[in-house]
Amino acid sequence: MAAKDRSGVHGDAAQVWSPRLALLVAATFFMEFLDGTILTTAIPNISADFSVPAADVNITMTAYLLTVAVGIPISGWLAERFGARRIFCLAVAIFTVASLACALSQDLTTLTLSRIAQGAGGAMMVPVGTLVVLRGTPKSELLRATAFLVWPGLLAPVLAPLVGGALTTYLSWHWIFLINLPLGLAAFIAALRLVPSSAGDKGRRLDWPGLFLTTLGVGALVVGLELASSHPDGPWAGISAAAGAASLLAAVFWMRRARNPLFNLAVFRTRTFRAMATGGFVYRLTISSVPFLLPLMFQAGFGWTPIHAGAMVAAVFIGNIGIKPATTPLIRRFGFKAMLVFASLASAATFALCALLTPETPQVLTFALLVCSGAFRSIGFSSYASVQYADIVPAQLTSANTVSATLVQLATGAGIAVAALLIRIFDGLGSFPQDGAGPYRGAFLAMAVLMLASTVDSALLPRHAGAAVSRPAPGPAEAQPRPRPAEGHVPRQ
């Protein structure tokens, strides 16, 4: 029997690619990502029902996002200690029950506490679900696996305004949470059947100082980003962000010297993984600003109705889906480096073109531009999601996955915060007088320039970066070794 390493993978025996498992995990991701933003459209209705100011309802979104962010670092240890299957099923159950509690809430306090519980479930679902899929996926099939796992992060921010608006308008805000009940129940039953069982490592010790410093750092950064977008005038956003950065720096120093660190920071020695933390972080930050900037520019700048703006933003969704069948063949044909450089340059071009849009621009051209933006977005996300694990050894998989999930959460929050800050800066400068959409144009242009930093980072990758993943999978004849003759058997001449 193959020796078991600390990642829980038993050599090649565990490398069995399961599309159904990947689809299950992707579906749970979609629920978690959607619930992070869908509540925005229901804030006025919740405010009226609870008789509280609309601004106060924002705490339910902040509490959810903060809980997800601070809960991710410990998820890897939980999966190793108690078994990934057990923790994943527990996460789905907590998320589903908490969704019911959200729907039944009678006041803002109860709803906020329920959202915290929902965030705790989501914090385990995302990284542990990814870990389950990655453990059972050989490198040659990693592109196919990530193709399933990437789409929730692409589609949820785009669909959230439409889904939330429809449910709130035609039913009630409670249905934003009630729709999770049948989905969560189905996911729980499927997880019991599809997720491989593992006993866990009872001797796995928890790095308490590393956990404390990492949780404090991530939490302070998320709070700082939220304050930067909602209360940019006060000093607390900068103070919180600085405290978070200092805490994370202390966590790094501690974990580099600890005997059993929370994360194995040696993952950053791998260039393809490091690309996710450098150019990939910038790429995700800028891309995450689009679902925030576009609706605002269309409504506040162009004077469009929410339905009109939402329908136009849905073009990004069409681009995401439309390019999906071609994403894997493109990466296999041209390699990760070429596709990452192309995706970032093309995305920067679409940002610059979005800055040139006006209410008089033909709707067909605007729609086509956003379709292209969605397609380039999908190529970049899929490439980064795959290349980051291309050269990671099994023993480092848990750490790489948890670190990646944490950085993704921070990049998404940073994208919205930076976009809001840019709008405020350009509005204050008066760079676009007599133009209601001026501040948004400035923000798009700044994001286009920022995206070029991702291009530079990708251009510095080795030419054949991630070749173990981007090479086509071996055919049946190559993959199947010839059976060895039985002992004592003489082959025919």
C-alpha positions as CSV (number, residue, x, y, z in Angstrom):
1,M,0.0,0.0,0.0
2,A,1.3,3.5,-0.8
3,A,2.4,5.5,2.1
4,K,0.1,8.2,3.3
5,D,1.5,11.7,3.4
6,R,0.3,14.6,5.6
7,S,-2.1,15.7,2.8
8,G,-4.1,12.6,3.2
9,V,-3.5,11.4,-0.4
10,H,-2.5,7.8,-0.8
11,G,-0.2,8.2,-3.8
12,D,-1.8,7.6,-7.2
13,A,-4.5,5.4,-5.8
14,A,-6.4,8.5,-4.6
15,Q,-6.1,10.3,-7.9
16,V,-9.6,9.4,-9.3
17,W,-11.2,12.4,-11.2
18,S,-14.9,12.8,-10.3
19,P,-16.9,15.4,-12.3
20,R,-19.9,14.8,-10.1
21,L,-18.0,15.6,-7.0
22,A,-16.5,18.8,-8.6
23,L,-20.0,19.8,-9.7
24,L,-21.3,19.3,-6.1
25,V,-18.6,21.4,-4.6
26,A,-19.1,24.1,-7.2
27,A,-22.8,24.2,-6.4
28,T,-22.1,24.8,-2.7
29,F,-19.6,27.5,-3.6
30,F,-22.2,29.2,-5.7
31,M,-24.5,29.3,-2.6
32,E,-21.8,30.8,-0.5
33,F,-20.6,33.4,-3.0
34,L,-24.2,34.4,-3.9
35,D,-25.2,34.9,-0.3
36,G,-22.2,37.2,0.1
37,T,-23.7,39.9,-2.2
38,I,-27.3,39.0,-2.9
39,L,-28.6,40.8,0.2
40,T,-27.8,44.2,-1.2
41,T,-31.0,44.4,-3.2
42,A,-33.1,43.4,-0.2
43,I,-31.8,46.0,2.2
44,P,-34.7,48.5,1.8
45,N,-37.3,45.8,2.4
46,I,-35.5,44.5,5.5
47,S,-35.1,48.0,6.7
48,A,-38.8,48.6,6.4
49,D,-39.8,45.2,8.1
50,F,-37.5,45.7,11.0
51,S,-38.1,49.5,11.3
52,V,-34.4,50.3,11.3
53,P,-32.4,52.7,9.0
54,A,-31.2,51.1,5.8
55,A,-27.6,51.8,6.7
56,D,-27.9,49.7,9.8
57,V,-28.8,46.6,7.7
58,N,-25.3,46.7,6.1
59,I,-24.0,45.1,9.3
60,T,-25.6,41.8,8.1
61,M,-23.4,41.8,5.0
62,T,-20.3,42.9,6.9
63,A,-20.8,40.2,9.6
64,Y,-21.1,37.5,6.9
65,L,-18.1,38.5,4.9
66,L,-16.0,39.0,8.0
67,T,-16.9,35.5,9.4
68,V,-16.1,33.9,6.1
69,A,-12.7,35.6,5.9
70,V,-11.6,34.9,9.5
71,G,-12.9,31.3,9.4
72,I,-11.0,30.2,6.3
73,P,-7.5,29.9,8.0
74,I,-8.6,27.2,10.5
75,S,-10.5,25.2,7.8
76,G,-7.4,23.4,6.6
77,W,-6.5,22.2,10.1
78,L,-10.1,21.1,10.7
79,A,-10.1,19.0,7.5
80,E,-6.7,17.4,8.4
81,R,-7.7,16.8,12.1
82,F,-11.3,15.5,11.6
83,G,-11.4,14.4,8.0
84,A,-12.4,16.5,5.0
85,R,-15.7,14.6,4.4
86,R,-16.9,15.2,7.9
87,I,-16.0,18.9,7.9
88,F,-17.5,19.5,4.5
89,C,-20.8,17.8,5.4
90,L,-20.9,19.8,8.7
91,A,-20.3,23.0,6.8
92,V,-23.2,22.4,4.4
93,A,-25.4,21.5,7.3
94,I,-24.5,24.7,9.3
95,F,-24.9,26.9,6.2
96,T,-28.4,25.4,5.5
97,V,-29.7,25.6,9.0
98,A,-28.4,29.1,9.4
99,S,-30.2,30.1,6.1
100,L,-33.4,28.9,7.7
101,A,-32.6,31.0,10.8
102,C,-32.0,34.0,8.6
103,A,-35.4,33.6,7.0
104,L,-37.2,33.3,10.3
105,S,-35.4,36.3,11.9
106,Q,-37.7,38.9,13.5
107,D,-35.2,41.6,14.2
108,L,-31.8,42.9,13.0
109,T,-29.9,41.3,15.9
110,T,-31.2,37.8,15.2
111,L,-30.6,38.2,11.5
112,T,-27.0,39.4,12.1
113,L,-26.3,36.4,14.4
114,S,-27.8,34.1,11.9
115,R,-25.6,35.6,9.2
116,I,-22.5,35.0,11.3
117,A,-23.5,31.3,11.7
118,Q,-24.1,31.2,7.9
119,G,-20.6,32.7,7.3
120,A,-19.0,30.0,9.6
121,G,-20.5,27.3,7.4
122,G,-19.4,29.1,4.2
123,A,-15.9,29.6,5.6
124,M,-15.5,25.8,5.8
125,M,-17.4,24.9,2.6
126,V,-15.1,26.8,0.2
127,P,-11.6,25.7,1.1
128,V,-12.5,22.2,2.3
129,G,-14.6,21.5,-0.8
130,T,-11.8,22.6,-3.0
131,L,-9.4,20.4,-1.1
132,V,-11.6,17.4,-1.5
133,V,-11.7,17.9,-5.3
134,L,-7.9,18.6,-5.6
135,R,-7.0,15.5,-3.6
136,G,-8.8,13.3,-6.0
137,T,-7.6,15.0,-9.2
138,P,-4.4,14.1,-11.1
139,K,-2.4,17.0,-12.5
140,S,-3.5,16.0,-16.1
141,E,-7.1,16.6,-15.1
142,L,-6.6,19.8,-13.0
143,L,-7.8,22.1,-15.8
144,R,-11.1,20.2,-16.1
145,A,-11.6,20.3,-12.3
146,T,-10.9,24.0,-12.0
147,A,-13.3,24.6,-14.9
148,F,-16.1,23.4,-12.5
149,L,-14.8,25.3,-9.5
150,V,-14.2,28.7,-11.1
151,W,-17.7,29.4,-12.4
152,P,-19.3,30.2,-9.0
153,G,-16.9,33.1,-8.4
154,L,-17.5,34.4,-11.9
155,L,-21.3,34.2,-12.0
156,A,-22.4,34.9,-8.5
157,P,-21.5,38.6,-8.4
158,V,-23.1,39.1,-11.7
159,L,-26.3,37.2,-11.0
160,A,-26.8,38.4,-7.4
161,P,-28.5,41.7,-8.3
162,L,-30.9,40.0,-10.8
163,V,-31.7,37.1,-8.5
164,G,-32.0,39.2,-5.4
165,G,-34.1,41.8,-7.1
166,A,-36.5,39.2,-8.6
167,L,-37.0,37.4,-5.3
168,T,-37.5,40.6,-3.3
169,T,-39.8,42.1,-5.9
170,Y,-42.1,39.1,-6.6
171,L,-41.9,37.2,-3.3
172,S,-40.1,38.6,-0.3
173,W,-36.6,39.0,1.1
174,H,-37.0,35.8,3.1
175,W,-36.8,33.8,-0.1
176,I,-33.2,34.9,-0.6
177,F,-32.4,32.5,2.3
178,L,-35.2,30.0,1.8
179,I,-34.0,28.9,-1.6
180,N,-30.9,27.6,0.2
181,L,-32.9,24.9,2.0
182,P,-33.6,22.5,-0.8
183,L,-30.2,23.2,-2.4
184,G,-28.4,22.6,0.9
185,L,-30.4,19.4,1.7
186,A,-29.6,18.0,-1.8
187,A,-26.0,19.0,-1.4
188,F,-25.7,17.3,2.0
189,I,-27.2,14.0,0.7
190,A,-25.0,14.1,-2.3
191,A,-21.9,14.8,-0.2
192,L,-22.5,11.7,1.9
193,R,-22.5,9.7,-1.3
194,L,-19.7,11.4,-3.3
195,V,-17.1,12.8,-0.9
196,P,-14.5,10.1,0.0
197,S,-14.3,9.2,3.7
198,S,-11.1,9.8,5.6
199,A,-10.3,9.3,9.3
200,G,-8.3,12.4,9.9
201,D,-5.1,12.8,11.8
202,K,-5.8,12.7,15.6
203,G,-2.3,13.7,16.4
204,R,-2.5,16.9,14.3
205,R,-1.8,19.8,16.7
206,L,-3.2,23.3,16.2
207,D,-0.8,26.3,15.9
208,W,-2.7,28.6,18.3
209,P,-0.4,31.6,18.0
210,G,-0.3,31.3,14.2
211,L,-4.1,31.0,14.2
212,F,-4.6,34.0,16.5
213,L,-2.3,36.2,14.5
214,T,-3.7,35.1,11.1
215,T,-7.3,35.5,12.2
216,L,-6.7,38.9,13.7
217,G,-4.8,40.0,10.7
218,V,-7.4,38.9,8.1
219,G,-10.2,40.2,10.2
220,A,-8.6,43.6,10.7
221,L,-7.9,43.8,6.9
222,V,-11.5,43.0,6.0
223,V,-12.8,45.5,8.4
224,G,-10.4,48.1,7.0
225,L,-11.6,47.4,3.5
226,E,-15.2,47.6,4.5
227,L,-14.6,50.9,6.3
228,A,-12.7,52.3,3.3
229,S,-15.7,51.8,1.0
230,S,-18.4,52.8,3.5
231,H,-16.8,55.4,5.8
232,P,-13.7,56.7,3.9
233,D,-13.6,60.0,5.8
234,G,-12.6,58.6,9.2
235,P,-9.1,57.3,10.1
236,W,-10.3,53.9,11.3
237,A,-10.1,52.3,7.8
238,G,-6.3,53.0,7.6
239,I,-5.7,52.1,11.3
240,S,-7.6,48.8,10.9
241,A,-5.8,47.9,7.6
242,A,-2.4,48.8,9.1
243,A,-3.1,46.7,12.2
244,G,-4.1,43.8,10.0
245,A,-1.0,44.0,7.9
246,A,1.2,44.1,11.0
247,S,-0.6,41.1,12.5
248,L,-0.2,39.0,9.3
249,L,3.5,40.0,9.1
250,A,3.9,38.7,12.7
251,A,2.1,35.5,11.7
252,V,4.6,35.0,8.9
253,F,7.6,35.4,11.3
254,W,6.0,33.0,13.7
255,M,5.1,30.3,11.2
256,R,8.5,30.3,9.6
257,R,9.9,29.3,13.0
258,A,7.1,27.1,14.5
259,R,7.5,23.3,14.6
260,N,3.9,22.7,13.5
261,P,2.8,25.9,11.7
262,L,-0.7,26.7,10.7
263,F,0.4,27.0,7.1
264,N,3.5,25.6,5.4
265,L,4.8,28.9,3.9
266,A,7.2,26.9,1.7
267,V,4.4,27.0,-0.9
268,F,5.5,30.5,-1.8
269,R,8.9,29.1,-3.0
270,T,6.9,27.6,-5.9
271,R,6.8,30.2,-8.7
272,T,3.5,29.1,-10.2
273,F,1.8,29.3,-6.8
274,R,3.4,32.7,-6.0
275,A,1.9,34.0,-9.3
276,M,-1.5,33.7,-7.6
277,A,-0.4,35.8,-4.7
278,T,1.2,38.5,-6.9
279,G,-0.2,39.1,-10.3
280,G,-3.2,36.9,-9.5
281,F,-4.1,39.0,-6.5
282,V,-4.0,42.2,-8.7
283,Y,-6.0,40.5,-11.4
284,R,-8.7,39.4,-9.0
285,L,-8.8,42.8,-7.3
286,T,-9.4,44.6,-10.5
287,I,-11.8,42.1,-12.0
288,S,-13.9,42.1,-8.7
289,S,-14.4,45.9,-9.1
290,V,-16.4,45.4,-12.4
291,P,-19.7,44.1,-10.9
292,F,-19.5,47.1,-8.5
293,L,-18.6,49.8,-11.0
294,L,-20.8,48.9,-13.9
295,P,-24.3,49.0,-12.2
296,L,-23.3,52.3,-10.5
297,M,-22.1,53.9,-13.7
298,F,-25.2,52.8,-15.6
299,Q,-27.7,54.0,-12.9
300,A,-26.0,57.0,-11.3
301,G,-24.1,58.1,-14.3
302,F,-26.4,57.2,-17.2
303,G,-29.7,57.4,-15.4
304,W,-30.8,53.9,-16.3
305,T,-33.2,51.9,-14.3
306,P,-32.0,49.0,-12.1
307,I,-33.6,46.5,-14.4
308,H,-31.9,48.1,-17.5
309,A,-28.6,48.2,-15.8
310,G,-28.9,44.6,-14.5
311,A,-29.8,43.3,-17.9
312,M,-26.8,44.9,-19.5
313,V,-24.4,43.6,-16.8
314,A,-25.8,40.2,-17.5
315,A,-23.7,40.3,-20.7
316,V,-20.7,39.6,-18.6
317,F,-22.4,36.4,-17.5
318,I,-22.9,35.4,-21.2
319,G,-19.3,36.0,-21.9
320,N,-18.3,33.8,-18.9
321,I,-20.4,30.9,-20.1
322,G,-19.8,31.3,-23.8
323,I,-16.0,31.0,-23.5
324,K,-16.0,28.1,-21.1
325,P,-15.8,25.3,-23.7
326,A,-12.8,26.9,-25.3
327,T,-10.9,27.8,-22.1
328,T,-9.2,24.5,-21.5
329,P,-8.2,23.9,-25.2
330,L,-6.8,27.4,-25.3
331,I,-4.6,26.8,-22.3
332,R,-3.5,23.4,-23.6
333,R,-2.6,25.0,-26.9
334,F,-0.8,28.2,-25.8
335,G,0.2,27.4,-22.2
336,F,-0.5,29.3,-19.0
337,K,2.0,32.2,-19.5
338,A,0.5,33.3,-22.9
339,M,-3.1,33.0,-21.7
340,L,-2.4,35.0,-18.5
341,V,-0.7,37.8,-20.4
342,F,-3.5,37.8,-23.0
343,A,-6.3,37.8,-20.3
344,S,-4.8,40.7,-18.4
345,L,-4.0,42.8,-21.4
346,A,-7.5,42.2,-22.9
347,S,-9.2,42.9,-19.6
348,A,-7.3,46.2,-19.3
349,A,-8.4,47.1,-22.8
350,T,-12.1,46.4,-21.9
351,F,-11.7,48.6,-18.8
352,A,-10.4,51.5,-20.9
353,L,-13.3,51.0,-23.4
354,C,-15.8,51.0,-20.5
355,A,-14.5,54.4,-19.6
356,L,-15.5,55.6,-23.0
357,L,-19.1,54.4,-22.9
358,T,-21.9,57.0,-22.9
359,P,-25.7,56.8,-22.7
360,E,-25.7,57.4,-26.5
361,T,-23.4,54.4,-27.2
362,P,-25.4,51.9,-29.2
363,Q,-26.7,49.2,-26.9
364,V,-25.4,46.5,-29.1
365,L,-21.8,47.8,-28.8
366,T,-22.1,48.1,-25.0
367,F,-23.5,44.6,-24.8
368,A,-20.7,43.2,-27.0
369,L,-18.0,44.9,-25.0
370,L,-19.3,43.4,-21.8
371,V,-19.6,39.9,-23.4
372,C,-15.9,40.2,-24.3
373,S,-15.0,41.4,-20.8
374,G,-16.7,38.4,-19.4
375,A,-14.9,36.0,-21.7
376,F,-11.5,37.5,-20.9
377,R,-12.4,37.4,-17.2
378,S,-13.2,33.7,-17.4
379,I,-9.9,32.9,-19.2
380,G,-7.9,34.7,-16.5
381,F,-9.7,33.1,-13.5
382,S,-9.5,29.6,-15.0
383,S,-5.8,30.0,-15.7
384,Y,-4.9,31.3,-12.2
385,A,-7.1,28.7,-10.5
386,S,-5.2,25.9,-12.3
387,V,-1.6,27.1,-12.5
388,Q,-1.4,27.9,-8.8
389,Y,-1.5,24.1,-8.0
390,A,0.5,22.9,-11.0
391,D,3.8,22.4,-9.1
392,I,2.5,22.0,-5.6
393,V,3.4,18.6,-4.0
394,P,0.7,16.7,-2.2
395,A,2.1,17.4,1.3
396,Q,1.7,21.1,0.7
397,L,-1.8,21.0,-0.8
398,T,-3.7,21.8,2.3
399,S,-1.6,24.9,3.1
400,A,-1.6,26.1,-0.5
401,N,-5.4,25.7,-0.8
402,T,-6.1,27.5,2.5
403,V,-3.7,30.4,1.7
404,S,-5.2,30.7,-1.7
405,A,-8.8,30.9,-0.4
406,T,-7.7,33.6,2.1
407,L,-6.1,35.7,-0.5
408,V,-9.0,35.3,-2.9
409,Q,-11.3,36.6,-0.1
410,L,-9.1,39.6,0.6
411,A,-8.7,40.4,-3.1
412,T,-12.4,40.4,-3.7
413,G,-13.0,42.8,-0.8
414,A,-10.1,45.0,-1.9
415,G,-11.5,45.3,-5.4
416,I,-14.7,46.9,-4.1
417,A,-12.9,49.1,-1.5
418,V,-10.4,50.4,-4.1
419,A,-13.2,51.0,-6.6
420,A,-15.2,53.0,-4.1
421,L,-12.1,55.0,-3.1
422,L,-11.3,55.8,-6.8
423,I,-14.9,57.0,-7.4
424,R,-14.6,59.3,-4.4
425,I,-11.1,60.6,-5.5
426,F,-12.2,61.4,-9.0
427,D,-15.5,63.0,-7.8
428,G,-13.5,65.2,-5.5
429,L,-11.0,66.2,-8.1
430,G,-13.7,67.3,-10.5
431,S,-11.7,65.7,-13.4
432,F,-14.9,65.2,-15.5
433,P,-17.0,68.4,-15.1
434,Q,-20.5,68.3,-16.5
435,D,-20.4,64.5,-16.7
436,G,-22.4,62.5,-14.1
437,A,-20.5,59.3,-15.1
438,G,-17.1,61.0,-14.8
439,P,-16.0,59.5,-11.5
440,Y,-16.8,56.1,-12.8
441,R,-14.8,56.7,-16.0
442,G,-11.8,57.7,-13.9
443,A,-12.1,54.5,-11.8
444,F,-12.2,52.3,-14.9
445,L,-9.1,54.0,-16.4
446,A,-7.3,53.6,-13.1
447,M,-8.3,49.9,-12.9
448,A,-7.0,49.4,-16.5
449,V,-3.6,50.8,-15.5
450,L,-3.5,48.7,-12.3
451,M,-4.3,45.6,-14.4
452,L,-1.1,46.1,-16.3
453,A,0.8,45.1,-13.1
454,S,-0.7,41.7,-13.5
455,T,0.4,41.6,-17.1
456,V,4.0,42.3,-16.1
457,D,4.0,39.6,-13.4
458,S,2.6,37.1,-15.9
459,A,5.2,38.0,-18.5
460,L,8.0,37.1,-16.0
461,L,6.7,33.6,-15.6
462,P,8.9,30.8,-17.1
463,R,7.9,29.9,-20.7
464,H,6.6,26.5,-19.8
465,A,5.1,27.4,-16.4
466,G,2.5,24.8,-15.3
467,A,3.3,22.4,-18.1
468,A,2.4,19.4,-15.9
469,V,-1.2,20.7,-16.0
470,S,-1.5,22.4,-19.4
471,R,-0.2,19.3,-21.3
472,P,-3.0,17.2,-22.7
473,A,-4.0,14.2,-20.6
474,P,-2.5,10.9,-21.8
475,G,-4.8,8.8,-23.9
476,P,-6.2,5.4,-22.8
477,A,-3.3,3.5,-24.3
478,E,-0.7,5.6,-22.5
479,A,-2.6,5.9,-19.2
480,Q,-3.2,2.1,-18.8
481,P,0.0,0.2,-18.1
482,R,0.3,-3.2,-19.7
483,P,-0.8,-6.0,-17.3
484,R,2.2,-8.0,-16.0
485,P,2.1,-11.8,-16.7
486,A,1.3,-13.9,-13.7
487,E,4.1,-15.4,-11.8
488,G,5.3,-18.6,-13.5
489,H,3.4,-17.8,-16.7
490,V,5.4,-18.0,-19.9
491,P,4.2,-15.6,-22.6
492,R,3.4,-17.0,-26.1
493,Q,6.1,-16.5,-28.6
